[in-house]
């Protein structure tokens, strides 16, 4: 157990993280983009829609005047790039997880792709399509994750090569593998998820949800272990991290999220004191607090987005399967998430149908809100 009495969570959609540590009897401070109704703890709204660490976050922490030696800070998103916010953030407490420098290294496409080649890790090729090409390519943002900014290439596409690159499109099942690492470069696999995505005004492949406990073959597991080992050794990763990949004719690496991901809460009950506590303990004490697998218990979720500027005037807390609940009379902008629909079941075949039923129920209640 750690002695610090304050835990600061920085990101967006922090509801599940706040729930995971509610039982620890610590002071939980959420600096969240949405400030949803079901957050647990003290809540402060981040001006950045993506929950990035920025000057506003630093101002909030400065005004809170927390004891630095009694404060842990968990960044569940990323950092704005105009400053070394990691160093600035260290003035307010101990940061748990990977540094801003490490995250930037994992997002450096050119350098990373060279390392992947040397380690025989397959990934979609970088392309330079000819004007008017009819081939299937994607335009990706160099500095973002979660599918933000990804769009299909077409003959009228204009690529800003300072911020974007073009990549071959590989058709297959998109998955993620979560793992927990410590400062001794040891790791434990948490689980594998199938990833859901949908089109929004911001991207054609926005991360929108997942289902856990995907079963892979022995060879696939062996290969992914080698990929994780490469990242842990090369970047000295710590805490909970996630790797996105495509299963097609082979496994292709997509990206690494060097932080707690939204899918982590699907495995909360396989840890002794929850996944956020496990994230902390792996960094502070090099402990892996796993208690076992989920076996026949499956969980999945889907984020609902708005396709119009809408005012939420219905109390979503009435439904126990809804989380990230906006406060009554909150305006939701076009393309922004409204809430999250959750389902648990011991029947893997039925769980997606249950999810669809719950989504339909909420769509009918909200009337003018639809999934994009």
N, C-alpha and C positions, 0 to 999 in steps of 0.2 A: 504494500500500500504506500502511497505517496503522502507527504505531510502537508502539501499546499492546500490552502482553504478556498482559493478562487480558481475557477475554470472559465476561461474566455473562449467562446466559439465564434469564429468569423467565417461567413460564407453566405449562401442563400439556401432556402428550404432547410433550415437547421432543426426542424421539429424532431425528427427521429434521433438526432444526436443528443438533443436536450433530454429526451425521454430516456435514453440509454444510461445517462449518468444521474438521473433524478434521485436514485436510491442511495447515492454516495454521501449524502448530507453535506455537500459542498455548496458554496455560493456559485451559481451558474449564471454567466452573463452572455447573452446572445447578441451579436452584432450582425443582423440579418437584413437582407435586401427587402424582405416582404413583411416581417414582423407579424407573422400569422397568429391567429387566435389560440392555437393549441401549443405554442411554444411554452416550455417550462423553464422558469427562471426570470431574470431581469432582462428586458428586451430594449434594444436600441437599433434604430433603423439605419442601415448603410445606404448612402446615396448612390452607390454603384449597383446597377441591376444584376450584375453577375457575382456580387459578393466579394469583389477583389479588395485586397488590402490597399488602402489609399490614405490620403491626408485626412479625410473625414474620420476614418477608423482611428487614426492616431489621436485626433482631437477628442473623440469619445473616451479613449483610454486615459488621456491626460486629465480630463475633467473628472473621471471616476477616482483618480488618485489612489489606486490600489497599491498595496505593499508588494513591491517587485519580487521579494523572496517568497511570498505566499501565493504567487500567481502563475498558473500554467496557461499557455495560449495555444489553441489548436486552429490552424488555418485549414478550412475545409474547401477552399476554392483555389485562388491563385493570387498573384501580386500584380498591381499595375507596374508598368515597365519604365516609368520615367525616373524612378529613384530606387535606391537600395532599401526597400521597405523592410526587409528582413532585419537588417541592422538597426533600423529605427524602432522596429517592434520589440527588439530585445531589451530596450530601455524600460519596458513595462512588465516583463516577466520572462519565464523560460518558455521557449517555443518548442512544442512537441511535433516531431515529424521532420520532413525534409526541408532544407533551406531553399531560399529563392534561387540561389546559384545552381543548386542541384536540379531544381525544376526546369530552369532555363536550359541546362545541358541536355535534359531528356527531350526538350522541345526543339533543339537545334537540328533540323532535318538533315542538313548536309553532313554534319559530323556524325550524327547517329546512324544514317544510312551506310556510311563507310564502315562503322563498327559492326553493324548488322551483317554486312557482306562478309567481313573477315571471320565472323562467328557462325557462318552458314545459317543465319536466320532469314527466312524468306519474308518479303514485304512487297506490296504493290510498287511497280516501277514508276519513277518520275518520268513524265513524258513532255515532249514539246510538239504538240499537235500542229499540223499545217492548217492554215486558214481554210475553212469550209470542210474540214475533216468530218467524216460521218462515224468515226470510231467512238467507242464508249469510254469517255474520260471523266474524271472528277476534278474540280478546282477546289483546292483546300487552303485554309488559312494556316500560315506557318506558326502562329502563336496562340492557338486556341485548342480546346478539347471539347468533348461532349457533342461532337458533330456540328458545332457552331460555325457558320460561314461556308459549309460545304455545299457546292452546287454542281449540277451536271454541265459539262462543256457542250456548247452548241456553236454553230458557225458564226454567230455574232458576239460570242463571248470575248471580253477584253480582260486579260490577266495582268494584274499588278504584281510583277515578279519580285518586288521588294517585300511584299506582304503575303503573296500567294504562290502556289506551285500547282502544276497539273500532274495528276496521277492516274494510272490505269484503273479502270473499274473492274473489280472481281466480284462475281456473283456468288453468294454463298450465305451461310448462317453466321450472323455476327454474334460473338460471345465475348465474355470477359472472365478473367480468372483473378480472384482476389488472394493476396498472400500477406502474411505478417512477418516483418523482418526486425532483427535487433542490431545493436551496434557491433556484434561479433560476426556479422555477415552470415548469420544463420536465418533460416526462414521456415515458415509453415504455411502450407496451402489451406485457405479457408473454404473456398468453393468456386464453382464455375456457374455462370449465368448465361442465359440467352438474352440478348439485348433487343429492345423494341425501339423503333424510331419512326418519326413522322415528319411531314413537311409543314413548316411554318413560314411566316414572312421573312424570317431571318436565315433559314437554311432548309435545304431539301431533305436533310438527314438529321433532324434534331433528336437527341436522346430523349426518350419519353417513358421508359420503364424497363422491367426485366422480370424474368422468372428464374428461381434458383435451382440448385441441385441438378444441373445438367450432367449426364453421365458420358464420359469420353472413353475411348478405347485405351488399352494399355500403352500402345505406341504413341497415341496423342498425348497422354499424360506424361510419358517419358520425355517427349519433345518439349512440352511446355515447362517442365521442370528445368530443362537445360536453358530455356529462354529466361526464366526467373533467375536462375543462378547467374547468368550473364549480367542482368541488370543489377542484382544485389551486389555483386563483386565490382562491377565497373563504376557504379554510381553511389555505392555505400548507402543504399536505401534503408530507411527505418520506418517502423510503424506499419499501418495498413496501406497497401498500394494495389492498383488494379491495372491489368494489361488487357487491352481490347484486341481481338483477332478475328479473322474470318476463317471458317471451315469450308473449304471448297475441295478441289482435287487434292490440295495440301493445306496446311495451316499457314496463314499469312498474318504477320504482325501488323497492327494498325497504329496503335499509340499506347503510351503508358501514362496513367494518371498517378503521379507520385504524391498521393494524398489519400485521405479517407474519401471514398466515393459514395454516391447515393445508394448504390446497391448493398453497401456494407450492412445495413440494418436487417437485411433478409436473414442474416446469420447471428443476430444478437444473442439468441439463446444457446449458442454453442460455446459461449464464453462464460467464465465463472461470475463475472460482474459486468457483463455487457461489452460490446465491441469498442466503445470509446475508451473505457477503462483499459481494455487490452492494448489499444493503440498507445496509451500513455505508458503503461507498464513495460511494453517492449522497448521503449526509448529510455525511460528512466532506470529501470531495473533489469533490462534484458530478459524479461520473463514472458513466456508464451502461456497465456491463461486459458487455453482451449480445454473444453471438457468433453468433446466428442461431436460426431456428425449428427445431421438432422434426420437421417434415415428416410422414413416414408413421409415426412412432413414437408410440404411444398408451400412456398410463398411467392407472390408476384404482385407487381404494382404497375399502374399506368398514370402518368401525369396528364391532366386535361388542360388544354390551352384555349385561349379565347380567339375567335375570328372577327371580333368587333369590340369597340370600346364599350364596356358594360359595367353596370353598377350591380354589385352583389347585394341582394336584399332577401336572401333566404339563408336560414341558419343551418349550415352544413354539419354542425356538430351533432345534429339529431341522428346522424348515421355513423355507427361505430367503425365502418370500413373506410371512412374519409379522413385524411390527414392533410397537413399543410393548409388549414382552413383559413380563408381570408375573413377579416372582421366584417361585420354587417356594414353596408354602405361604403365598401371599398370599391374604387374604380379599378378595373383590370384593363390594361391597354391591349391593343391587337398584338397577338403573338406571344403574350405573357402567360405563364402558367396560372391556372385557377386553383386547383387542388390536386390531391393524389388519391387514387382509388386503390385499396389494398384487398387482397384475398389470400386466405390460407386454407389448405385442404390436404388430406392424405391421399387424394386421388389425382394423380398428375394429368390424366386424360380429361378430367372435368374442370380443372382450375381455370383454364382460359375462357371456358363458357361462363363460369361464375363471374369472372372479371368483366366480361362483356355485358352480363345482366346488370351488374352494379353500375357500370358506366352508363348504360341506357337509362337506369332509374334516375341518376343524377342529372343527365341531360334533359330529361322530361321535367324535373323539378325546376331547373334553372331556365328552361324554355329557350331563351335567346343565346345560350352558351352552347357551343358545339366543339367537338374535337376537330382540329384542323387536319 
